[in-house]
């Protein structure tokens, strides 16, 4: 889907529309690579949970639910499967009796790295026809997106 633009100038709305159109395409490719060659038993939500806990150890279930865009009971169910697989450790928060802290186990960290290596290896041929300069532009754009979204999500 391509949204028609009335002007050629870049606006925040136009930038957002392009992000909204592009990210699902990228995630679809990642999902397909994980399913076809990388990880038939781990769902995308579980993979995203592992990635989140890698980046934000000792996070609460609420923060994980917010990140995944699901309810706390759904996030709890996702976590329960990861705990059963010994990928995630769940323990009570020292100051809040009803809160839990989630952290990757060594097994979880190793499995995440294994999945990342396989998935990246399977995705890398998509970049074969890009020049070094084009790949640098892609990386710079991704770094900027990470900065924008990480900053905005941490301020909410």
C-alpha positions in Angstrom: 0.0 0.0 0.0 1.4 3.4 -1.0 -0.1 6.5 0.5 -0.3 9.3 -2.0 1.5 12.5 -0.9 0.3 15.9 -1.9 3.8 17.4 -1.6 7.3 16.2 -2.2 8.5 17.5 1.2 9.1 15.1 4.0 6.8 15.6 7.0 6.6 13.6 10.3 3.3 12.2 9.0 4.9 11.0 5.7 7.8 9.5 7.6 5.5 7.7 10.0 3.4 6.3 7.1 6.6 4.9 5.5 7.6 3.3 8.8 4.2 1.8 9.2 4.3 0.4 5.7 7.9 -0.9 5.9 8.2 -2.5 9.4 5.6 -5.2 8.8 7.3 -6.2 5.6 10.6 -6.5 7.4 9.0 -8.4 10.3 7.3 -10.7 7.8 10.7 -11.6 6.3 12.2 -12.2 9.7 9.2 -14.4 10.7 9.4 -16.4 7.5 13.2 -17.0 8.0 12.6 -18.1 11.6 9.8 -20.5 10.6 11.5 -21.9 7.5 15.0 -22.4 8.6 15.7 -21.0 12.1 13.2 -21.7 14.8 10.1 -23.8 14.3 9.2 -24.0 18.0 9.6 -20.4 19.2 6.8 -17.9 18.3 7.6 -14.4 17.2 6.2 -13.1 20.5 8.5 -15.4 22.4 11.5 -14.3 20.3 10.6 -10.7 20.9 10.3 -11.4 24.6 13.7 -12.9 24.7 15.1 -9.9 22.8 13.4 -7.5 25.2 14.7 -9.2 28.2 18.2 -9.3 26.7 18.0 -5.5 26.3 16.2 -4.8 29.5 17.1 -7.4 32.2 15.0 -7.6 35.4 12.0 -6.1 33.6 8.5 -6.4 35.0 5.7 -8.4 33.4 3.9 -5.1 32.8 6.8 -3.6 30.8 7.0 -6.8 28.7 3.3 -6.7 28.1 3.5 -3.1 27.0 6.4 -3.8 24.7 4.6 -6.8 23.1 1.3 -4.9 22.9 -0.6 -7.6 24.8 -2.4 -7.9 28.1 -0.6 -8.9 31.2 -2.3 -12.4 31.3 -1.1 -12.9 27.7 2.4 -11.8 28.5 2.3 -14.1 31.6 1.4 -17.1 29.4 4.2 -16.3 26.9 6.6 -16.0 29.9 5.4 -19.2 31.4 6.3 -21.1 28.3 9.8 -19.5 28.3 10.2 -20.3 32.0 9.2 -23.9 31.4 11.9 -24.1 28.6 14.4 -22.6 31.1 14.9 -19.6 28.9 13.6 -17.1 31.4 13.9 -16.8 35.2 11.0 -15.2 37.0 11.4 -14.0 40.6 9.5 -11.8 43.0 10.4 -8.2 43.1 12.2 -7.4 46.4 10.1 -4.3 47.1 6.8 -5.2 45.5 5.1 -8.4 46.6 2.8 -8.7 43.6 5.4 -7.8 41.0 7.8 -10.1 39.3 11.2 -9.5 37.7 12.1 -11.3 34.4 15.6 -12.2 33.3 17.1 -14.4 30.6 18.9 -17.5 31.9 22.2 -18.6 30.4 20.2 -21.2 28.4 17.9 -18.4 27.1 20.8 -16.2 26.2 22.5 -19.0 24.3 19.3 -19.9 22.5 18.6 -16.3 21.6 22.1 -16.0 20.1 21.7 -19.2 18.2 18.4 -18.0 16.7 19.9 -14.6 15.9 22.9 -16.1 14.1 20.7 -18.5 12.0 18.1 -15.8 11.2 20.8 -13.2 10.3 22.6 -15.8 8.1 19.4 -16.5 6.3 18.5 -12.8 5.8 21.9 -11.6 4.8 21.6 -12.6 1.1 18.8 -10.0 0.8 21.5 -7.4 1.1 23.9 -8.9 -1.5 23.0 -6.4 -4.2 23.5 -3.4 -2.0 26.8 -1.4 -2.1 28.7 -0.7 1.1 27.4 2.8 1.0 23.8 1.6 0.7 24.3 -0.8 3.6 25.7 2.1 5.6 22.6 4.1 4.9 20.4 1.2 6.0 22.4 0.9 9.3 22.3 4.7 9.9 18.5 4.7 9.4 18.0 1.8 11.7 20.2 3.5 14.4 18.2 6.6 14.1 14.9 4.7 14.4 16.2 2.8 17.4 17.1 6.2 19.0 13.8 7.7 18.2 11.7 4.8 19.4 13.8 3.9 22.4 13.8 7.5 23.6 10.0 7.9 23.0 9.1 4.6 24.7 11.3 5.4 27.7 9.6 8.8 28.2 6.0 7.4 28.2 
